[in-house]
């Protein structure tokens, strides 16, 4: 009887894990009120304990060629602009709990935004075009949606290395607008665990063999 309970218990344990885990992006604290992230990562919008249920930001973009770039984010595989030409601020409001893939867009050789030759540099791109510098920390006890257990921040600077030569080519400064308790922080990353999936499959196979053996006539 003891052995019969072990295999289902093992399978249940793996199934509960779901074959994936949530872990924090690699980050290093610059000071108690700052956080630096150098890995590709999206941004989590944290609604604070105030009268609003959303998170509003103001963005200022600074690039070498002011008319060639704008700044926005990816939604449904499309680019939505927040700013126009460089150094002109743009505003946008997100729902609390949104995970945002901010992006920098170059209009390409045809000089037009929204065409096939646009170049888009996403925060989530594995090439790692941008680093993230968070500052002006907020007490996590002030968070509401989602409730977080680590400091989140009122400001974020994105530094873009477009040709990956180690030099910063563009800056974007994001500031929370209209609330002292709303903020932003690195979003958690879901990572697949092939080993756990393999273990679950193996456990199910063993369970199937055991069941067939029980059905054989004596």
Buried (B, 14 or more C-beta within 10 A) or exposed (E): EEEEEEBEEBBEEBEEBEBEEEEEBEBEEEEEEBBBBBBBBBBBBBBBEEEBEBBBBBBBBEBEEBEBBBBBBBEEEEBEBBBBEBEEBBEBEBEBBBEBBBBBBBBBEEEEBEEEEBEBBBBBEEEBBBBBBBBBBBEBEBBBBEEBEEBBBBBBBBBBBBEEEEEEBBBBBBBBBBBEBBBBBBBBBEEEBEEBBEBBEEBBEEBEEEEEEEEEEE
